[in-house]
Amino acid sequence: MYLYIKALHVFAVVTLIAGMLALALALRIAIASPDETSFRRIGQSVLRWDALVTTPALAIVWVAGFTMAFGAGWGGSSWLLLKMVPAIFLSVLHSVEGLALKRLLQQERPVHRLLRAAPFAIFFAFAIIAWLAVVKPF
C-alpha cells in the first residue's frame, strides 16, 4: 500500500509544482504588461485550472505525505520536520499567487513585484524538499 500512496504523492507533487509555475508565469506576464487586455482570458483560465487541478493536488500532497510519514514511522524524524518548512512555504505561496491573480482580475489591483521571484522560490523550495525526501540526511 505504501508504494501506491507514494506514487499518488509524487504525481500530486508534480501536478502542484506545474500549477504553481503556471500561476507564477501568469503573474510575471501581468507584471510585465499590466495594461494587456488579452491577459484577462489567460488569467481566468489559469485560475480555473488552479481551482480544479492545482488546489486539489495540494490537498493530496499533504494527505498522502502525512499518510506515508506516519505509516513508515517517520513522524518525528529531523529531516521530515525540516522538510515541513519549504512545504509550508510552498502552500502559503500557492495561496498568495492565487489571491494576487484573483485581485488583479476582479479588482484590477496591481501584482506586487516581489512575486516576480515566485518561479525561483518554487524551484528552490522544491529542490530542498526533494533532497530531504531522497537523502534523508538526519
Disulfide bonds with the S-S distance in Angstrom:
none
